[in-house]
């Protein structure tokens, strides 16, 4: 397989005309639907993701604890956060 440089790839890119709001779309182009709003939970507030690193052994032990206590990691951590912020 032949390698293609980024310069050659960039030279092969064709410009695209984007219609401004209120202008008709170019012929042969299907209009797209607007983006869907973020999913909501609880009292209608949008959700957010929290990521952090944890030792594998701690995660495995916590996952086992959650299974023994009939809960999930997500539900237990959410309840913990709720207990801290009221």
N, C-alpha and C positions, 0 to 999 in steps of 0.2 A: 504494500500500500504506500503510495507516494505521500510525502509530507507536504502540507500547504502552509505557507507562512501567513501570519496574521495580516501582513501588508497585502498579500494577494487576496485573502478572504475579504478584507475591507474594501478592496477595489471592486470586488464582485457584487457588493451590496447595492441594491437598487433603492433610490430614494422613495419614500412613501408620502403621499399627500394625505394629511389628516384634516377632515372637515371640522370646522369650528362649530360650537353649539348654535343651532338654528339654521345651519347651512345644510343643503341636501347632500347625501352621501354620494360617493363616486359611483358611476354605473357599474353594475355587476357585483357590488359589495353589499353583503347582508348587514343590516344594522345589528349591533349587539345590545343585549339587555343591560340595564344598569347593574352595578354590583349589588349583591344582596347584603342587607345589614348584618352586623355581627350577631351571633346567637346570644340570647339573653336567658338568664336564670334568676330565680329568686324574685326580687321585687322589681324586675325589669332592668336591672343594671347589667351592662355588658360584662362579659367574663374576661379574664386575663390569665395567662399561663405563668407559672413559677417553675423555674428549673434550677437545680443546684446539684453539686457533686457530693456523693456520700460513699463511704467505704462499702465494698460489696458485701462483706460479712454483716455489717450493720443493717444494710437493706434487706438481706435475706432473713436476718433475725426479726426485723420489724414486720416483714411480710408474713412470716410464720405467726408472729404474735397477732397480727390482724386477722389471719385465718382462724386462729383459735378463739378469737373474740368476736367472730362473725361480723367483721367490718372490712373495709378496703383501706388501702393506704391513703387514697384521695379523701375518703370520708373522714378518716381519723385525723389527718392533717388539717382538713377544713374545720372540723370541730375544735381542734386545738387553737387554730387562728381565731375562730369565733370567740373562744373563751378568753383570749387575750385582749381583743378589741371591744368586746361587749356586744 
